[in-house]
């Protein structure tokens, strides 16, 4: 590539997808997460940065890239990791990958709902242990879970992923409530026929609560001690959005005291660290932020990110521009 060839820097190894970026050099980082110093050095001279959700894209990173930088294409639907004002000041376009994460994240949400309801992780551990063979066939009152059919599913955040989770709930005959800043007719019309409720009202009557709101200053610790206290003793809390939406310490306390049935967490307040107190609980299922980690959808995310990059380098409007 020549001296004037645009450089696209992808800050973490990604699943192949699309045809690359024609006329540009694509530099992909190693699979291991780089240190901050390594990341700053890696993006030097970039025309486009394809950033991961865990990369802090701030003035320091933008300046490390230098005056050649034209865009930051976030490899995620959320973009709370990006300082949008700093990008605007430098005329740097920002994009994301919205639709590609929908189905995979809805699938992991339901995997967590079912796993918690039927105590699958506990049961798997028991089935692998000598205790199963030693105890003989189970009694009919052993390993009881909670049922979902006909129960009430509360969606907190009525976007694409929330709707996909709600649609899956119809297969279990669940009743749908939703929390959103404004009315969403697609939640209230068939087939969902959902009801818009306040968060406190929804929490008090839900059997399953599924979090799908973006992380903002208004949603940080949206689920706190006071709101956990509103939930039923046999209710389930699932978070596949962003960790800090749920305050970890009071959730640990509620789980430890069995004030709710259980929780499924794909995201964590202090990610990637998970506290030893949380890890020790048997009524929570923990996964390492793998919501969209299905091959088809990660390939789609790569394709979308590179299409955004190609459009910007060609002087066209990016398909998924957010700033």
MIKE-801468 format. One record per residue (C-alpha): residue in three letters; z, y, x; residue number from 1. Coordinates in nm, 4 decimals, always signed. Layout:
+-----+----------+----------+----------+-----+
: res :       up :    north :     east :   n :
+-----+----------+----------+----------+-----+
: ALA :        Z :        Y :        X : NUM :
...
+-----+----------+----------+----------+-----+
***
This chain:
+-----+----------+----------+----------+-----+
: res :       up :    north :     east :   n :
+-----+----------+----------+----------+-----+
: UNK :  +0.0000 :  +0.0000 :  +0.0000 :   1 :
: UNK :  -0.0735 :  +0.3526 :  +0.1154 :   2 :
: UNK :  +0.1639 :  +0.6350 :  +0.1913 :   3 :
: UNK :  +0.1088 :  +0.7855 :  -0.1557 :   4 :
: UNK :  +0.1476 :  +0.4573 :  -0.3420 :   5 :
: UNK :  +0.4203 :  +0.4854 :  -0.6087 :   6 :
: UNK :  +0.7278 :  +0.2702 :  -0.5470 :   7 :
: UNK :  +0.9062 :  +0.0880 :  -0.8307 :   8 :
: UNK :  +1.2539 :  -0.0280 :  -0.7302 :   9 :
: UNK :  +1.4128 :  -0.3014 :  -0.9444 :  10 :
: UNK :  +1.7841 :  -0.3040 :  -0.8639 :  11 :
: UNK :  +1.8499 :  -0.6727 :  -0.9399 :  12 :
: UNK :  +1.6363 :  -0.9856 :  -0.9449 :  13 :
: UNK :  +1.4859 :  -1.0286 :  -1.2932 :  14 :
: UNK :  +1.2945 :  -1.2930 :  -1.4863 :  15 :
: UNK :  +0.9162 :  -1.2642 :  -1.4367 :  16 :
: UNK :  +0.7281 :  -1.0920 :  -1.7176 :  17 :
: UNK :  +0.4167 :  -0.8836 :  -1.7625 :  18 :
: UNK :  +0.1568 :  -0.8053 :  -1.5001 :  19 :
: UNK :  +0.3574 :  -0.5871 :  -1.2674 :  20 :
: UNK :  +0.2714 :  -0.2200 :  -1.2255 :  21 :
: UNK :  -0.0907 :  -0.1672 :  -1.1311 :  22 :
: UNK :  -0.1385 :  +0.0545 :  -0.8281 :  23 :
: UNK :  +0.2304 :  +0.0566 :  -0.7406 :  24 :
: UNK :  +0.4475 :  -0.1262 :  -0.4920 :  25 :
: UNK :  +0.7253 :  -0.3180 :  -0.6667 :  26 :
: UNK :  +1.0414 :  -0.3746 :  -0.4652 :  27 :
: UNK :  +1.2889 :  -0.6200 :  -0.6175 :  28 :
: UNK :  +1.6475 :  -0.6377 :  -0.4997 :  29 :
: UNK :  +1.8115 :  -0.9680 :  -0.4096 :  30 :
: UNK :  +1.9890 :  -1.1660 :  -0.6788 :  31 :
: UNK :  +2.3313 :  -1.0644 :  -0.5505 :  32 :
: UNK :  +2.4658 :  -0.7312 :  -0.6674 :  33 :
: UNK :  +2.4344 :  -0.4664 :  -0.3975 :  34 :
: UNK :  +2.7170 :  -0.2430 :  -0.2842 :  35 :
: UNK :  +2.6922 :  +0.1217 :  -0.3832 :  36 :
: UNK :  +2.5815 :  +0.2174 :  -0.0319 :  37 :
: UNK :  +2.3147 :  -0.0543 :  -0.0340 :  38 :
: UNK :  +2.1939 :  +0.0588 :  -0.3756 :  39 :
: UNK :  +2.1609 :  +0.4210 :  -0.2626 :  40 :
: UNK :  +1.9588 :  +0.3103 :  +0.0382 :  41 :
: UNK :  +1.7489 :  +0.0694 :  -0.1716 :  42 :
: UNK :  +1.6193 :  +0.3372 :  -0.4125 :  43 :
: UNK :  +1.5187 :  +0.5844 :  -0.1400 :  44 :
: UNK :  +1.1639 :  +0.7011 :  -0.2025 :  45 :
: UNK :  +1.1362 :  +0.5425 :  -0.5470 :  46 :
: UNK :  +0.9005 :  +0.6796 :  -0.8094 :  47 :
: UNK :  +1.0641 :  +0.4620 :  -1.0737 :  48 :
: UNK :  +1.4034 :  +0.2909 :  -1.0720 :  49 :
: UNK :  +1.4402 :  -0.0122 :  -1.2982 :  50 :
: UNK :  +1.8181 :  -0.0054 :  -1.3331 :  51 :
: UNK :  +2.0622 :  -0.2641 :  -1.4638 :  52 :
: UNK :  +2.3315 :  -0.1878 :  -1.7217 :  53 :
: UNK :  +2.5989 :  -0.2032 :  -1.4490 :  54 :
: UNK :  +2.4275 :  +0.0502 :  -1.2197 :  55 :
: UNK :  +2.5830 :  +0.3952 :  -1.2315 :  56 :
: UNK :  +2.2819 :  +0.6232 :  -1.2501 :  57 :
: UNK :  +2.4236 :  +0.9643 :  -1.1665 :  58 :
: UNK :  +2.3305 :  +1.2671 :  -0.9622 :  59 :
: UNK :  +2.4137 :  +1.0838 :  -0.6392 :  60 :
: UNK :  +2.1747 :  +0.7982 :  -0.7152 :  61 :
: UNK :  +1.9001 :  +1.0293 :  -0.8402 :  62 :
: UNK :  +1.9247 :  +1.2410 :  -0.5272 :  63 :
: UNK :  +1.9255 :  +0.9286 :  -0.3102 :  64 :
: UNK :  +1.5903 :  +0.8351 :  -0.4619 :  65 :
: UNK :  +1.4600 :  +1.1793 :  -0.3754 :  66 :
: UNK :  +1.2005 :  +1.4174 :  -0.5191 :  67 :
: UNK :  +0.9465 :  +1.1382 :  -0.5774 :  68 :
: UNK :  +1.1573 :  +0.9968 :  -0.8632 :  69 :
: UNK :  +0.9885 :  +1.0257 :  -1.2021 :  70 :
: UNK :  +1.1721 :  +0.7772 :  -1.4217 :  71 :
: UNK :  +1.4696 :  +0.5492 :  -1.4709 :  72 :
: UNK :  +1.3787 :  +0.2447 :  -1.6814 :  73 :
: UNK :  +1.7045 :  +0.0832 :  -1.7884 :  74 :
: UNK :  +1.6908 :  -0.2954 :  -1.8196 :  75 :
: UNK :  +1.9085 :  -0.2925 :  -2.1307 :  76 :
: UNK :  +1.9262 :  -0.1434 :  -2.4768 :  77 :
: UNK :  +2.2454 :  +0.0516 :  -2.3974 :  78 :
: UNK :  +2.2300 :  +0.3452 :  -2.1569 :  79 :
: UNK :  +2.5881 :  +0.4637 :  -2.1188 :  80 :
: UNK :  +2.5517 :  +0.3938 :  -1.7442 :  81 :
: UNK :  +2.3009 :  +0.6797 :  -1.7115 :  82 :
: UNK :  +2.3823 :  +1.0488 :  -1.6798 :  83 :
: UNK :  +2.1142 :  +1.1811 :  -1.9131 :  84 :
: UNK :  +2.1871 :  +1.5451 :  -1.8317 :  85 :
: UNK :  +2.1421 :  +1.4818 :  -1.4603 :  86 :
: UNK :  +1.8092 :  +1.3131 :  -1.5361 :  87 :
: UNK :  +1.6924 :  +1.6021 :  -1.7538 :  88 :
: UNK :  +1.7841 :  +1.8527 :  -1.4821 :  89 :
: UNK :  +1.5534 :  +1.6652 :  -1.2435 :  90 :
: UNK :  +1.2760 :  +1.6021 :  -1.5008 :  91 :
: UNK :  +1.3365 :  +1.2280 :  -1.4762 :  92 :
: UNK :  +1.2322 :  +1.0291 :  -1.7835 :  93 :
: UNK :  +1.4739 :  +0.7619 :  -1.9123 :  94 :
: UNK :  +1.3711 :  +0.4491 :  -2.1061 :  95 :
: UNK :  +1.5359 :  +0.1306 :  -2.2317 :  96 :
: UNK :  +1.4371 :  -0.2140 :  -2.3648 :  97 :
: UNK :  +1.5532 :  -0.2184 :  -2.7286 :  98 :
: UNK :  +1.4007 :  -0.4969 :  -2.9379 :  99 :
: UNK :  +1.3935 :  -0.7543 :  -2.6583 : 100 :
: UNK :  +1.7700 :  -0.8056 :  -2.6635 : 101 :
: UNK :  +1.8071 :  -0.8500 :  -3.0394 : 102 :
: UNK :  +1.7580 :  -1.2213 :  -3.1016 : 103 :
: UNK :  +1.9344 :  -1.3494 :  -2.7917 : 104 :
: UNK :  +2.2391 :  -1.1320 :  -2.8498 : 105 :
: UNK :  +2.2564 :  -1.2321 :  -3.2164 : 106 :
: UNK :  +2.2402 :  -1.5947 :  -3.1052 : 107 :
: UNK :  +2.5291 :  -1.5605 :  -2.8597 : 108 :
: UNK :  +2.7331 :  -1.3775 :  -3.1249 : 109 :
: UNK :  +2.6907 :  -1.6736 :  -3.3582 : 110 :
: UNK :  +2.7602 :  -1.9224 :  -3.0807 : 111 :
: UNK :  +3.0921 :  -1.7425 :  -3.0287 : 112 :
: UNK :  +3.1678 :  -1.7256 :  -3.4016 : 113 :
: UNK :  +3.1118 :  -2.0991 :  -3.4454 : 114 :
: UNK :  +3.2850 :  -2.1877 :  -3.1210 : 115 :
: UNK :  +3.5986 :  -1.9950 :  -3.2125 : 116 :
: UNK :  +3.6015 :  -2.1092 :  -3.5754 : 117 :
: UNK :  +3.5777 :  -2.4757 :  -3.4789 : 118 :
: UNK :  +3.7778 :  -2.4524 :  -3.1527 : 119 :
: UNK :  +3.4892 :  -2.5986 :  -2.9546 : 120 :
: UNK :  +3.6097 :  -2.5097 :  -2.6045 : 121 :
: UNK :  +3.9523 :  -2.6585 :  -2.6715 : 122 :
: UNK :  +3.7959 :  -2.9657 :  -2.8288 : 123 :
: UNK :  +3.5551 :  -3.0156 :  -2.5397 : 124 :
: UNK :  +3.8422 :  -2.9991 :  -2.2920 : 125 :
: UNK :  +4.0431 :  -3.2483 :  -2.4983 : 126 :
: UNK :  +3.7500 :  -3.4894 :  -2.5330 : 127 :
: UNK :  +3.7068 :  -3.4949 :  -2.1534 : 128 :
: UNK :  +4.0760 :  -3.5650 :  -2.0936 : 129 :
: UNK :  +4.2626 :  -3.8988 :  -2.0909 : 130 :
: UNK :  +4.4633 :  -3.7735 :  -2.3904 : 131 :
: UNK :  +4.1757 :  -3.8491 :  -2.6287 : 132 :
: UNK :  +4.1513 :  -4.2162 :  -2.5362 : 133 :
: UNK :  +4.5283 :  -4.2542 :  -2.5121 : 134 :
: UNK :  +4.5869 :  -4.1029 :  -2.8565 : 135 :
: UNK :  +4.3274 :  -4.3113 :  -3.0340 : 136 :
: UNK :  +4.1110 :  -4.1880 :  -3.3248 : 137 :
: UNK :  +4.2077 :  -3.8478 :  -3.4577 : 138 :
: UNK :  +4.3975 :  -3.8025 :  -3.7794 : 139 :
: UNK :  +4.2458 :  -3.6068 :  -4.0641 : 140 :
: UNK :  +4.4819 :  -3.3162 :  -4.0044 : 141 :
: UNK :  +4.4006 :  -3.2868 :  -3.6334 : 142 :
: UNK :  +4.1891 :  -3.0132 :  -3.4735 : 143 :
: UNK :  +4.1569 :  -2.8033 :  -3.7850 : 144 :
: UNK :  +3.9249 :  -2.5048 :  -3.7694 : 145 :
: UNK :  +3.8528 :  -2.2261 :  -4.0172 : 146 :
: UNK :  +3.5565 :  -2.2301 :  -4.2555 : 147 :
: UNK :  +3.2809 :  -1.9720 :  -4.2778 : 148 :
: UNK :  +3.0949 :  -2.0582 :  -4.5967 : 149 :
: UNK :  +3.1514 :  -1.7923 :  -4.8599 : 150 :
: UNK :  +3.3640 :  -1.5827 :  -4.6229 : 151 :
: UNK :  +3.3184 :  -1.2128 :  -4.5424 : 152 :
: UNK :  +3.1343 :  -1.0986 :  -4.2303 : 153 :
: UNK :  +3.1897 :  -0.7396 :  -4.1140 : 154 :
: UNK :  +2.9181 :  -0.5867 :  -3.8951 : 155 :
: UNK :  +3.0417 :  -0.2878 :  -3.6947 : 156 :
: UNK :  +2.7276 :  -0.1014 :  -3.5921 : 157 :
: UNK :  +2.4306 :  -0.1443 :  -3.8245 : 158 :
: UNK :  +2.1474 :  -0.1532 :  -3.5729 : 159 :
: UNK :  +1.8921 :  -0.4205 :  -3.4889 : 160 :
: UNK :  +2.1399 :  -0.6685 :  -3.3427 : 161 :
: UNK :  +2.3954 :  -0.6169 :  -3.6180 : 162 :
: UNK :  +2.1305 :  -0.6876 :  -3.8790 : 163 :
: UNK :  +2.0132 :  -1.0000 :  -3.6969 : 164 :
: UNK :  +2.3725 :  -1.1298 :  -3.6905 : 165 :
: UNK :  +2.4129 :  -1.0498 :  -4.0610 : 166 :
: UNK :  +2.0921 :  -1.2348 :  -4.1477 : 167 :
: UNK :  +2.2227 :  -1.5445 :  -3.9708 : 168 :
: UNK :  +2.5404 :  -1.5123 :  -4.1768 : 169 :
: UNK :  +2.3372 :  -1.5619 :  -4.4932 : 170 :
: UNK :  +2.2735 :  -1.9181 :  -4.3800 : 171 :
: UNK :  +2.6468 :  -1.9785 :  -4.4198 : 172 :
: UNK :  +2.6593 :  -1.8062 :  -4.7568 : 173 :
: UNK :  +2.8644 :  -1.5228 :  -4.6114 : 174 :
: UNK :  +2.9228 :  -1.1897 :  -4.7840 : 175 :
: UNK :  +2.8158 :  -0.8939 :  -4.5706 : 176 :
: UNK :  +3.0036 :  -0.5680 :  -4.5129 : 177 :
: UNK :  +2.8914 :  -0.3096 :  -4.2601 : 178 :
: UNK :  +3.0313 :  -0.0019 :  -4.0862 : 179 :
: UNK :  +2.7935 :  +0.2760 :  -3.9836 : 180 :
: UNK :  +2.7903 :  +0.6548 :  -3.9554 : 181 :
: UNK :  +2.5215 :  +0.6723 :  -4.2226 : 182 :
: UNK :  +2.3956 :  +0.4536 :  -4.5019 : 183 :
: UNK :  +2.1546 :  +0.1733 :  -4.4068 : 184 :
: UNK :  +1.9455 :  +0.0605 :  -4.7003 : 185 :
: UNK :  +1.8191 :  -0.2430 :  -4.5083 : 186 :
: UNK :  +2.1785 :  -0.3703 :  -4.5143 : 187 :
: UNK :  +2.2209 :  -0.3039 :  -4.8847 : 188 :
: UNK :  +1.8916 :  -0.4339 :  -5.0195 : 189 :
: UNK :  +1.7971 :  -0.8017 :  -5.0426 : 190 :
: UNK :  +1.8409 :  -1.0330 :  -4.8695 : 191 :
: UNK :  +2.1644 :  -0.8974 :  -4.7159 : 192 :
: UNK :  +2.2929 :  -0.7137 :  -5.0249 : 193 :
: UNK :  +2.5677 :  -0.5766 :  -4.8025 : 194 :
: UNK :  +2.8371 :  -0.3195 :  -4.8749 : 195 :
: UNK :  +2.9063 :  -0.0148 :  -4.6609 : 196 :
: UNK :  +3.2794 :  +0.0204 :  -4.5924 : 197 :
: UNK :  +3.5084 :  +0.2236 :  -4.3726 : 198 :
: UNK :  +3.6194 :  +0.0496 :  -4.0540 : 199 :
: UNK :  +3.9799 :  +0.0152 :  -4.1672 : 200 :
: UNK :  +3.8828 :  -0.1210 :  -4.5078 : 201 :
: UNK :  +3.6347 :  -0.3612 :  -4.3524 : 202 :
: UNK :  +3.8819 :  -0.4946 :  -4.0976 : 203 :
: UNK :  +4.1439 :  -0.5581 :  -4.3648 : 204 :
: UNK :  +3.9154 :  -0.7784 :  -4.5724 : 205 :
: UNK :  +3.6896 :  -0.9411 :  -4.3114 : 206 :
: UNK :  +3.7060 :  -1.3051 :  -4.2069 : 207 :
: UNK :  +3.4719 :  -1.2445 :  -3.9136 : 208 :
: UNK :  +3.4273 :  -0.9094 :  -3.7370 : 209 :
: UNK :  +3.1219 :  -0.8722 :  -3.5119 : 210 :
: UNK :  +3.0972 :  -0.5620 :  -3.2894 : 211 :
: UNK :  +2.7528 :  -0.4086 :  -3.2278 : 212 :
: UNK :  +2.8190 :  -0.0419 :  -3.1678 : 213 :
: UNK :  +2.7100 :  +0.1381 :  -2.8498 : 214 :
: UNK :  +2.9775 :  +0.2596 :  -2.6093 : 215 :
: UNK :  +3.0463 :  +0.6305 :  -2.6469 : 216 :
: UNK :  +3.3564 :  +0.8441 :  -2.6172 : 217 :
: UNK :  +3.3982 :  +0.7994 :  -2.9933 : 218 :
: UNK :  +3.3736 :  +0.4181 :  -2.9821 : 219 :
: UNK :  +3.5837 :  +0.3538 :  -2.6702 : 220 :
: UNK :  +3.8894 :  +0.1543 :  -2.7890 : 221 :
: UNK :  +3.7527 :  +0.1654 :  -3.1427 : 222 :
: UNK :  +3.9350 :  -0.1651 :  -3.1897 : 223 :
: UNK :  +4.2909 :  -0.0927 :  -3.0797 : 224 :
: UNK :  +4.6407 :  -0.2131 :  -3.1665 : 225 :
: UNK :  +4.6500 :  -0.0318 :  -3.4990 : 226 :
: UNK :  +4.3172 :  -0.1743 :  -3.6103 : 227 :
: UNK :  +4.3910 :  -0.5247 :  -3.4883 : 228 :
: UNK :  +4.7032 :  -0.5098 :  -3.7065 : 229 :
: UNK :  +4.4761 :  -0.4681 :  -4.0114 : 230 :
: UNK :  +4.3022 :  -0.8011 :  -3.9557 : 231 :
: UNK :  +4.3862 :  -1.1250 :  -4.1377 : 232 :
: UNK :  +4.5794 :  -1.4028 :  -3.9603 : 233 :
: UNK :  +4.2781 :  -1.6350 :  -3.9827 : 234 :
: UNK :  +4.0132 :  -1.3778 :  -3.8906 : 235 :
: UNK :  +3.7833 :  -1.3884 :  -3.5888 : 236 :
: UNK :  +3.6806 :  -1.0963 :  -3.3666 : 237 :
: UNK :  +3.3543 :  -1.1160 :  -3.1694 : 238 :
: UNK :  +3.2286 :  -0.8539 :  -2.9240 : 239 :
: UNK :  +2.8773 :  -0.8736 :  -2.7805 : 240 :
: UNK :  +2.8296 :  -0.4961 :  -2.7479 : 241 :
: UNK :  +3.0267 :  -0.3281 :  -2.4688 : 242 :
: UNK :  +3.3692 :  -0.4322 :  -2.3437 : 243 :
: UNK :  +3.5600 :  -0.1030 :  -2.3712 : 244 :
: UNK :  +3.4895 :  -0.0822 :  -2.7451 : 245 :
: UNK :  +3.7804 :  -0.3282 :  -2.7753 : 246 :
: UNK :  +4.1086 :  -0.2417 :  -2.6034 : 247 :
: UNK :  +4.1987 :  -0.5506 :  -2.4044 : 248 :
: UNK :  +4.5796 :  -0.5321 :  -2.3835 : 249 :
: UNK :  +4.6546 :  -0.5244 :  -2.7594 : 250 :
: UNK :  +4.3897 :  -0.7918 :  -2.8192 : 251 :
: UNK :  +4.5647 :  -1.0201 :  -2.5711 : 252 :
: UNK :  +4.8918 :  -0.9557 :  -2.7533 : 253 :
: UNK :  +4.7392 :  -1.0278 :  -3.0942 : 254 :
: UNK :  +4.5851 :  -1.3522 :  -2.9688 : 255 :
: UNK :  +4.9007 :  -1.4605 :  -2.7907 : 256 :
: UNK :  +5.1090 :  -1.4027 :  -3.1040 : 257 :
: UNK :  +4.8452 :  -1.5730 :  -3.3239 : 258 :
: UNK :  +4.8133 :  -1.2626 :  -3.5412 : 259 :
: UNK :  +4.4406 :  -1.3358 :  -3.5619 : 260 :
: UNK :  +4.2727 :  -1.6760 :  -3.5428 : 261 :
: UNK :  +4.0728 :  -1.6075 :  -3.2293 : 262 :
: UNK :  +3.8150 :  -1.4031 :  -3.0450 : 263 :
: UNK :  +3.4790 :  -1.4493 :  -2.8772 : 264 :
: UNK :  +3.3984 :  -1.2033 :  -2.5999 : 265 :
: UNK :  +3.0686 :  -1.1793 :  -2.4159 : 266 :
: UNK :  +3.1687 :  -0.8390 :  -2.2792 : 267 :
: UNK :  +3.4986 :  -0.7276 :  -2.1273 : 268 :
: UNK :  +3.6832 :  -0.3995 :  -2.0897 : 269 :
: UNK :  +3.7082 :  -0.4221 :  -1.7103 : 270 :
: UNK :  +3.3909 :  -0.6216 :  -1.6545 : 271 :
: UNK :  +3.3267 :  -0.8195 :  -1.4420 : 272 :
: UNK :  +3.7019 :  -0.8688 :  -1.4039 : 273 :
: UNK :  +3.8725 :  -1.0729 :  -1.6738 : 274 :
: UNK :  +4.2513 :  -1.0588 :  -1.6709 : 275 :
: UNK :  +4.4471 :  -1.3746 :  -1.5999 : 276 :
: UNK :  +4.6370 :  -1.3163 :  -1.9261 : 277 :
: UNK :  +4.3157 :  -1.3286 :  -2.1264 : 278 :
: UNK :  +4.1804 :  -1.6255 :  -1.9326 : 279 :
: UNK :  +4.4981 :  -1.8253 :  -2.0012 : 280 :
: UNK :  +4.4599 :  -1.8071 :  -2.3811 : 281 :
: UNK :  +4.3186 :  -2.1056 :  -2.5689 : 282 :
: UNK :  +4.2103 :  -1.9115 :  -2.8790 : 283 :
: UNK :  +3.9475 :  -1.6977 :  -2.7085 : 284 :
: UNK :  +3.6042 :  -1.7940 :  -2.5786 : 285 :
: UNK :  +3.4821 :  -1.5903 :  -2.2817 : 286 :
: UNK :  +3.1234 :  -1.5622 :  -2.1615 : 287 :
: UNK :  +2.9969 :  -1.3438 :  -1.8720 : 288 :
: UNK :  +2.7782 :  -1.0871 :  -2.0539 : 289 :
: UNK :  +2.4913 :  -1.3270 :  -2.1222 : 290 :
: UNK :  +2.3915 :  -1.1925 :  -2.4646 : 291 :
: UNK :  +2.0179 :  -1.1619 :  -2.3999 : 292 :
: UNK :  +2.0047 :  -1.4445 :  -2.1442 : 293 :
: UNK :  +1.7358 :  -1.6578 :  -2.3031 : 294 :
: UNK :  +1.4215 :  -1.7008 :  -2.0950 : 295 :
: UNK :  +1.1816 :  -1.5652 :  -2.3556 : 296 :
: UNK :  +1.3818 :  -1.2489 :  -2.4154 : 297 :
: UNK :  +1.4586 :  -1.1707 :  -2.0518 : 298 :
: UNK :  +1.0855 :  -1.2061 :  -1.9758 : 299 :
: UNK :  +1.0210 :  -0.9677 :  -2.2639 : 300 :
: UNK :  +1.2725 :  -0.7199 :  -2.1181 : 301 :
: UNK :  +1.0941 :  -0.7319 :  -1.7822 : 302 :
: UNK :  +0.7607 :  -0.6720 :  -1.9511 : 303 :
: UNK :  +0.8976 :  -0.3780 :  -2.1507 : 304 :
: UNK :  +1.0590 :  -0.2179 :  -1.8449 : 305 :
: UNK :  +0.7383 :  -0.2483 :  -1.6435 : 306 :
: UNK :  +0.5267 :  -0.1192 :  -1.9330 : 307 :
: UNK :  +0.7534 :  +0.1842 :  -1.9484 : 308 :
: UNK :  +0.7136 :  +0.2322 :  -1.5724 : 309 :
: UNK :  +0.3347 :  +0.1921 :  -1.5887 : 310 :
: UNK :  +0.3020 :  +0.4464 :  -1.8687 : 311 :
: UNK :  +0.5044 :  +0.7070 :  -1.6821 : 312 :
: UNK :  +0.3129 :  +0.6584 :  -1.3566 : 313 :
: UNK :  -0.0149 :  +0.6858 :  -1.5513 : 314 :
: UNK :  +0.0973 :  +1.0109 :  -1.7110 : 315 :
: UNK :  +0.1317 :  +0.8556 :  -2.0570 : 316 :
: UNK :  +0.4253 :  +0.8655 :  -2.2977 : 317 :
: UNK :  +0.6606 :  +0.5752 :  -2.2321 : 318 :
: UNK :  +0.6889 :  +0.3327 :  -2.5269 : 319 :
: UNK :  +1.0695 :  +0.3311 :  -2.5202 : 320 :
: UNK :  +1.1633 :  +0.6780 :  -2.4015 : 321 :
: UNK :  +1.5159 :  +0.7927 :  -2.4818 : 322 :
: UNK :  +1.5299 :  +1.1100 :  -2.2705 : 323 :
+-----+----------+----------+----------+-----+
***
